Every structure is written in structure tokens, then in C-alpha cells.
Amino acid sequence: MSQNSKAKRDKRKKQQAKRPFLSLNAQQQVQNHAVLTNEEGQVVAAIGLQGREWLLAIGGQSMGNAENPVPMLAMLQHLANVQEKEGRKVTLEYSDLIKQLLAALAEDAGQTAEEYLAAQVAQFEQAQAEEEPADGEEGGDDEAEAVTDASDAAPAAEGDDAAKPQA
């Protein structure tokens, strides 16, 4: 093999046209349509459109996808409400496309866009309220079980010591 073969091969590759089917594998860019930002201007969560699929990202991680972004928007609005109750200042901004989709769904339901979104957010708040008492009850049961398990283990440990031969 000649010393110039690599240089010739590299030159030939540069002169060749790019293969068109390589771009088929390339991911389509995600277009942000709703962004929840904190007071420092950092993005907390976002809804984006990739092709025909809506994506939800929270904390930089993709959390889900759907054909309809309105439930995700309601989730972000609920998250914003929770953050504000905790004393954090957050801002939720969304695109005209989402506003149009929201208005169309609200019109079908016979409501304004604000009323429709508020009803969707109320569902998340109701679900959270139902989970909170259940979590409190389970925590008490776990503690009671842990105390019971510990008291059962103590006599067993004493019995093990008595059964062992002493030197």
C-alpha cells in the first residue's frame, strides 16, 4: 500500500456527494411551545413538538409524549401553582399554537380557554389532594409495622443467645 493511499481516500470522500439517506435517521428538532421558568430564568419544564408528537420535559428529562398537549399544559400550570404556593416565583409561557388548540377544545366543551384550563388543573389538584391523606396513613402503618417487627426481633435475638453454647 502506498504512503499516500490514506490521503487519496480522504480526498475522494470529501469530493463525493453526501448520501441523502443519512438524514433520514437524524432526529427532528424539538420546537418549544410551552416553557415554565423559575425566577433565575432557568427552564424547569417544557412542552415541545417533535414532528407530530408533543413531548413533556421536566428537569431536562423527557417525561412523556402525547398527541394532545393540553393535559401537559394543565400539568405545567398545576406545577406552577404548587411552586408559587411554596414561595417560588415561576412563569409559564405558551405559544399561539397551544392557545389555538386550547381554545378549540374549550369551544367544544362550551367554555372559555381559561375555564377549560382551570378545570384541567383542578383535576390534578384533586388527584394530589386524594394522594396526600393516603400517604400520611401509610406512613403511620409503616411505623407501626416497624415497631412490631423490632419487638418481635428482640425476643428472637435473646433466644438465639440462650441457645448458643457459652464458653
N, C-alpha and C positions, 0 to 999 in steps of 0.2 A: 504494500500500500504506500502511496506517495505521501510525502510530508505535507502536501498542500490539499489532500483529499478532504479534510475537515473544513478548510476554508472554502473549497469549491461547493461542498454540500450546504454550508451555511448560506453562501451567496445564492445558490439555487432556491433554497427555502424562502429567502427574502423576496425573490423575484416572482415566486408563484403567487397566484391569487389566493386570497383567504377562502377556505372551504365554507360554503354557505350553511351546511347543516350543523356546524359547530354552534351557531347562535340559537338553535332550537333548544338546546339544553340549558341555555342561560336563564336564570331566574328573572321573572319580570319584576320591575321595581315596585315597591310598595309606596302608594301615594297616601300621605296622611290626610284624614278627613275630620278627625276629632282629636284634640290634644288636651290632656289635663296636666297643667304645670303648677309647680309649687312657687312659693314666694321668691326663691332664688332663680327662678326661670328654668329649672330642670324639669324635664318631662317625666311625669310619674306614670302615666298610662296614655295609650293612644289607640285609635281605631284607624286602620288603613285599608285601602282597596288594592288588591293584587290580582290583576286580571278581572275576573268576575266574582272573586271571593273576598269577603270582608274579614279582616284579621284583628284580633284584640291582643295588644301587648301591654303587659304591666311589669314595670321594673326592668324593662329590656328583654323580657322573656315572652315569647308568643304563648298566649294562654288559651286560644281557641279561634275558631272561624265559624262563619255563618253566611247565609245568603242575605239576611236582613240585619242591618247594623243598628236598628232602633233599640232592641233589647240590650245590646252592648252599650249604647249611648245612655240608656237608663241606668245601667250598672255603673258607668263612669260618673253619672250625676249623683247616684247614691254614695259612691266613694268620695266625691267632692263634699257632699253633705256631712259624711262621717268625719272627714278631715277638718271641716270647719267647726264641728261640734267639739273637736279635740283642741281647738285653738290655732290650727294651722290655716294659713291663707292659701287657697288654691284657685286656679282659674280654669274653666272648661270652655274651650272654643271649638266650634264645629263648622264644617263647610256648608256652602249653599246646597250642595247635592244632598247632604244628610237632612238639611232643613226641608228640602222638597219632598224627600221620602217620608219624613215625619209628618209633614202637612198632608200628604196623600193618605197615609194610614189614619191620621186623626179625622180627616174628612169622611173616610169610610165608616169610622166609629161614631160620627156625628159630634165630634168635639173639636176644640181648637188644638193647635200643636202643643201649647203649654199644658193644657189639661191632660192631653193624651200622655205626654212625657211624665207628668206628675203622677198619673195613675200607674204607669210602668214602674216608676221609682218607689211608689208606695208598696208594690208587690215585694220588692227587695227588702224594704224596711220591715214589712210584716214577717217575711221569712227569717230575718235576723232576730226579730223580737221573739219568735217562736223557738229559735235555737238557744237563745241566752238562758232562759229558765231551765231548759233541759240540760245544758252544760253544767249549771250550778247543782242540780240534783245528782247528776252522775258523779261529780267531784266528791260530794258527801258520801255516796255509796262506796267509792273507791277508797276513801279514807277509812271508812268503817271496815271494809274488807281487809285493808292493810293491817289495821289494829287486830282484827280477828286472826289473820294469818300469823302475825307476830306472836300473839298469845298462844296459838296452837304450836308454834315452833319452839317456844321457850320450854314447855314441859318435855317435848320430844328431845330437846338437846340435853336436858337434865337426865333423862332416862338413858341416853346414849353414854353419858359419862359414868353412870352407875353400872352399866353392862360391861364396860371396858375393864379388863383386869388392871389392878393397880400394882405398881412396882414397889 
